[in-house]
Amino acid sequence: MSAQILDGKATAATIRSELADRIGALKSKGITPGLGTVLVGDDPGSHTYVTAKHRDCEQLGINSIRRDLPGDITQEDLEKVIDELNDDDATTGYIVQLPLPPHLDEHAILERMAPGKDADGLHPTNLGKLVLNVKDRLDSPLPCTPNGIVELLLRHDIHLKGKNVLVVGRGVTVGRPLGLLLTRKSINATVTLAHTGTVDLPRHLAVADVVVAAAGMPGMITAEQLKPGAIVLDVGVTRVIDSDTGKAKLSGDVAKDAAEVAGWLSPNPGGVGPMTRAMLLSNVVEAAERQAGISIR
Ligand SMILES: Nc1nc(=O)c2c([nH]1)NC[C@@H]1CN(c3ccc(C(=O)N[C@@H](CCC(=O)O)C(=O)O)cc3)C=[N+]21
């Protein structure tokens, strides 16, 4: 049996075309959404993702505000940039690419962002709303990768009600908030969050209907660990050196042989990554609609 593909590229393209209509409606009211990005340092992976995000904006007619900052920027100077973006009317929403260099206080930066301009859905206030509200639709942004995973499954007509979901990795952009989304009444999954402190990961994998691999550990999830027919989402993106070519390449957390056992598999690249970017655009458009007083639901 070979897994069916959760095609993030095609799904993201559909979402972008839906957003184009909503952007057209905003522009007819004289409103052009603007996405800001704050990138500190010169990590090649982060530059790739930020460039891809701005390419998406250009294709959709969303304004781009790009702040690439030196890796040795002080906390105080970074906070000044955050204050500028909070006050900039052309910036509907923005993100601070994580992780930040270790000398910077990531929490203080995220908290300093205006919650209404948080395009990532990672501001404590917005994550707090997710903790507090299990049943209603929220009027605040959802974290992009977790929401991208939900949207990818829904648009392939896969429903998680009653399913056992194993999330591997407790990072702030994926693992930690994902359970908050999947345990909402509208989805009703049961979620286990595994991490580096988990004992006997294979025991959890063997009973998981859905596996979200977001640990950043290349090839960690292999076919023999999976429950036959499991739905597998490969989220991890780690730069590794290709042993044959000696060149840097991106590796996912799921080994190639998983496709022989899984029922569904999101390719990497081409799965959750494009969905993350599509959800970011959706958060920016929703923020513009909210600021324009357009009811979005
Ligand atoms: N505050 C913050 N928010 C993030 O959402 C965030 C972050 N920091 N730090 C880094 C991670 C990583 N990330 C990706 C986004 C898109 C692709 C993506 O589109 N990947 C393409 C391949 C790259 C390409 O070809 O464009 C794919 O999977 O098909 C990958 C990874 C967001 N992140």
PDBQT file of the ligand as one rigid body, heavy atoms in Angstrom, charges set to zero:
ROOT
HETATM    1  N1  LIG A 301       7.777  33.293  13.871  1.00  0.00    +0.000 N 
HETATM    2  C1  LIG A 301       7.955  32.239  13.047  1.00  0.00    +0.000 A 
HETATM    3  N2  LIG A 301       6.914  31.763  12.353  1.00  0.00    +0.000 NA
HETATM    4  C2  LIG A 301       7.079  30.712  11.483  1.00  0.00    +0.000 A 
HETATM    5  O1  LIG A 301       6.097  30.267  10.851  1.00  0.00    +0.000 OA
HETATM    6  C3  LIG A 301       8.368  30.148  11.324  1.00  0.00    +0.000 A 
HETATM    7  C4  LIG A 301       9.416  30.659  12.084  1.00  0.00    +0.000 A 
HETATM    8  N3  LIG A 301       9.201  31.711  12.928  1.00  0.00    +0.000 N 
HETATM    9  N4  LIG A 301      10.662  30.150  11.992  1.00  0.00    +0.000 N 
HETATM   10  C5  LIG A 301      10.965  29.121  11.005  1.00  0.00    +0.000 C 
HETATM   11  C6  LIG A 301       9.774  28.253  10.716  1.00  0.00    +0.000 C 
HETATM   12  C7  LIG A 301       9.898  27.447   9.429  1.00  0.00    +0.000 C 
HETATM   13  N5  LIG A 301       8.795  27.913   8.625  1.00  0.00    +0.000 N 
HETATM   14  C8  LIG A 301       8.574  27.481   7.316  1.00  0.00    +0.000 A 
HETATM   15  C9  LIG A 301       7.696  28.158   6.492  1.00  0.00    +0.000 A 
HETATM   16  C10 LIG A 301       7.503  27.754   5.172  1.00  0.00    +0.000 A 
HETATM   17  C11 LIG A 301       8.220  26.687   4.671  1.00  0.00    +0.000 A 
HETATM   18  C12 LIG A 301       8.026  26.308   3.253  1.00  0.00    +0.000 C 
HETATM   19  O2  LIG A 301       7.235  26.891   2.529  1.00  0.00    +0.000 OA
HETATM   20  N6  LIG A 301       8.776  25.293   2.776  1.00  0.00    +0.000 N 
HETATM   21  C13 LIG A 301       8.667  24.837   1.404  1.00  0.00    +0.000 C 
HETATM   22  C14 LIG A 301      10.080  24.633   0.874  1.00  0.00    +0.000 C 
HETATM   23  C15 LIG A 301      10.796  25.959   0.799  1.00  0.00    +0.000 C 
HETATM   24  C16 LIG A 301      10.452  26.603  -0.532  1.00  0.00    +0.000 C 
HETATM   25  O3  LIG A 301      10.814  25.949  -1.506  1.00  0.00    +0.000 OA
HETATM   26  O4  LIG A 301       9.833  27.666  -0.559  1.00  0.00    +0.000 OA
HETATM   27  C17 LIG A 301       7.905  23.505   1.367  1.00  0.00    +0.000 C 
HETATM   28  O5  LIG A 301       7.801  22.843   2.428  1.00  0.00    +0.000 OA
HETATM   29  O6  LIG A 301       7.390  23.163   0.289  1.00  0.00    +0.000 OA
HETATM   30  C18 LIG A 301       9.089  25.990   5.481  1.00  0.00    +0.000 A 
HETATM   31  C19 LIG A 301       9.260  26.387   6.819  1.00  0.00    +0.000 A 
HETATM   32  C20 LIG A 301       8.085  28.873   9.272  1.00  0.00    +0.000 C 
HETATM   33  N7  LIG A 301       8.611  29.124  10.443  1.00  0.00    +0.000 N 
ENDROOT
TORSDOF 0
